[in-house]
Amino acid sequence: MNSITRHGKPVARLEAAEPALRPVSPTELQALTAAMPEQPEPAADMVRRMRDEDRY
């Protein structure tokens, strides 16, 4: 563990990143996404609608 100091006082700490949980299997991912229902409207339209409805 390394520390970054400013004026001799520690202001940040550098630590190693935690390893990934496990690799994702393309077959498992495909099976998961195939089981999901199709969205009734495209994501771009949904985001645009949400932005327009909640503006101000």
N, C-alpha and C positions, 0 to 999 in steps of 0.2 A: 504494500500500500504506500503510495506517495502522496505528499501533501503539497499544495500550492500555497505559498505565503505572500502576504502583503504587509510590509513594514514589520516583518518578523512574526506576524501572527497568522496561523492557518486560516485560510478562507475557503479552500476546496480540498476534497480528497479524491484521488484517483484509485479506482478499484477495477479489478478484472471483470469483464462481462460474464454473466452466467451462461453456461452452454445451453444450446437448444435442447428442448425436451426429447424429441426424436424426429427422424426424417419422416416426411409425409409421403405415404404411398400413393402414387397416381391412381391406382385401381380403387383404393379406399376413397379418395377424394372424388373420383368420378361417380362412385356408387352413392356417396353422400349428396352430391349436387343433383344427381338424377332423381333422388327422392324428394327434392324440394319442389313446391308448387311454383308454377310460372307466375311472374308478376303481371297483374292486369294492365299496368301502364309502364312504359319505359322509365328507367331511373332518372334520366335527364328531365323528362316531363314532370315527374313527381317532385324533384328538387326545385324546379322552376315554380311549380304551383305552390309549394310550401313557402318559398321565398316571397312570392307575390302576396299570398294570403296573410303572412305575418309581418309584412313591412309596416313599420311605424306603428 
